[in-house]
């Protein structure tokens, strides 16, 4: 009886440790990404005036990503609520403010949905911004195009991609692609600060003009194309 009890206790302990190991070791922090424009030559535009960095702040309640462009001329922010599976978008252009409030499971603005995506896990791992990152190959139906992205489970977030095109990946992205308007953008994490703790949610000014997704996309596309 004693042996059976000890064996049962060891099994419970091993299972508990295994579950804890899969949860990640960081509950909050700040990730900085550099942005590279992959289709600049093909689309014939100058990327030197486009945003070069994205900052992602997160805790267990929400995440906020911010992109500044054209030397502070505009600022695009998306805040995802992990509990409600909702995202709010704030676009500031000089002294004008626009806001989009998404419904449950809506994708953040203003990126392409990248429909028809197929993901294939790989056993390869690399270290990106100090985080152990797993490789995934992305392809699309009716297309020969494919590329690799990376994500990490070192960070403990539940469904961190619920409002972006990679929603089926249960891990924080450390290298990935997104399409915004005419731009094919590669985001690569360069710095991770696990001590940074977001204290406030993204604030949208009361005077902001409320727009729907197509209107927000049109405003941002017009802004970026005019400043090529």
N, C-alpha and C positions, 0 to 999 in steps of 0.2 A: 504493500500500500504506500509506504514512504517513498520507494523507488518510483512508483507511478506518479506520485505527486510531484517529485523533483523533476521528472522528465517533462511533465505537463508545464511546470513553471518555466523550464528552460525554453520550451517551444514558444510560450507566450512572450518571453523576453526577446527571443530572436526575431519574432514577427514584429514586435513593437519597435525594435531597433531598425529593422528593415524599412518600416513605414516612415520612421523619422528621417532616415537617410534620403528618402525620395522627396522630402518636402523642401529641400534647399536650405541654405544657411543664412540667407539675407532676407529680411522682411521689409526693408525700405531702402531708399537710396536715390542716386542720380546717375544716369547714363548719358554720356555725350557721344554723339555720332558725327562723323564727317560725311558730307554729301558729295558724291561724284556724279556727273551727268554723262551717261553712257552713249547718248545719241546726238551729241553736240555737232559732230562733223556731218553725220547723215542728215540731220534736220537743219543744218546750216544756221546755227545760232551761237552766240558768244556766252559761255557760262560764267564768265568772270564777274558779272554783276548779279548773279543768282545766289540764293542762300547757300552757305558752305557748311552749316552746322545745325543739328537738331539736338535739343535737350529733352530728356525724358525723366521726370520726377515721379516717384511712386511710393505708396505705402499699401497697407492691406485693404484700404477703403477705395482708393482711386489712383489713377495715373494721369499725368498731364504732359503732353508733348508740345514744345514750342519751336517754331521756325521763324527767324528774323530774316528779312530780305531787303536788298537795295539800300544797305547802310542805314537800316532802321526805318526805311520808308514804309514798310508794312510788317505786321506781325500776325502769324497764324497760330492759334492754339486750339488743341483738342483735349477735353477732359473726359475720361471714361470712368463710369461708376461700376465697379465690379459686382456690387450687390444687385443693382437694377439693370445691368447690361445695357446702359444707355450712355450716349455720348453727346456733349455740348461743344459747339465750335464757336470761336470768337476770332473775327478778322478785323484788324485795325489798319486803316489806310490813312496816314497822316492824322487828322482830327476826326475822321469818320469811323464809326464802329458798326459792325454787322454781327448778327448772332443766328446760329442754327441750332435747334433743339431736336435731337433725334429721338425716335421711338425705341422701344425695346428691341435689341439685337440689330438696330440700324448700324451701318458702317460709318466710320468717321468721315468727315469732309476734309479735304476735297480731292481724294485719290480715287483712281479707277478701281472697280470691284475685281478685276482680273478673273472673270468668270471662266469656268471650265478648267480650273487648276487641278493638277494631279500631283500628289506628293509621294516621294519614295524615300523612306528612311535609309540611312547609311550607318555603318559602324565606325566610320572615321570621326575623330574628334580633334579639335584644335583649341588653343587658348586665344581668346579675343578679349581685350581689355581686362585681362586677368581672370576671365571666367571660362570654365571648361564648356566648350560649345560643340554641339552635335550637328552633323551635316545632313541636309535634306536636299534631294534633287527635285526641282520643280519643272513640270512639263505641262503642255496644254493639249486638249483634244483638237484633232484636225490641224496640228501644227508640229513641225520638227524642232521648234525652239525648246531649249531647256537651259537651266542655270541652277547653280547651287546657292543655298542659303544656310544660315547657322542659327541655332538657338541654344539657350542654357537652362538647366534646371538648378543651377546654384542659387537662383533667386526664387523665393517662395511666394508665388502669386497664383491664384486660382483663375484659370482661363484668362491669361493676360492679353490675348489677341482677339477677344470676343467682338471688338468693333473694327478690326482691320481685315484685309483679305486672307490673312493666314490664320483665321480663327480656329482651325482644326489642330493647330500645333499647340501643345500644352507646355509652353516654355517661353521665356523672354527672348525675343529676337536680338541677335548680336550682329548679324549681317543679313541684309535683305534688300529686295527691290520694290519700288513703288512707281506708279505712273501718275503724274499730276499734270493735266493739260497735255502739252506737247512734249513734256520732259520725262525721260526714263531715268530714274534716280536710284543710285546705289547708296545705301546707308551702312556704314561700318562703325561699330562701337570702338571708341578710342580711349575712353576713360570711365572708370566706375568708382563712385564714392559711396561706400556702404554706410557712412556715418551721416550722410545728408538725410534729413527728415522733413518732408513737406508738411507744413503746419496748416496751410490754408488751401481751400479749393480755388479753382480758377474763378476770378471775379469778372463778370460781364457787366459793363456800365448800363445803368437803367435806361439811358437815352439811346442805346444801340438799336439799330433797325433790324427787326426780326424778318428773316428771309427763309425760303425753303431751300432744299439742296441744289436744284438746278440754278437758282438765282445766285447762291453763294459760289458755285463752281464758275458761273459766267463772270462774276465780279473778279475772282482771282485770276482766271485765265486772261481776261482783258488786261488786267494789271501787269501780269508777267510777260505777255506778248508785247505790250507797248514798251516795256523796258528791256527788250532784247538788245 
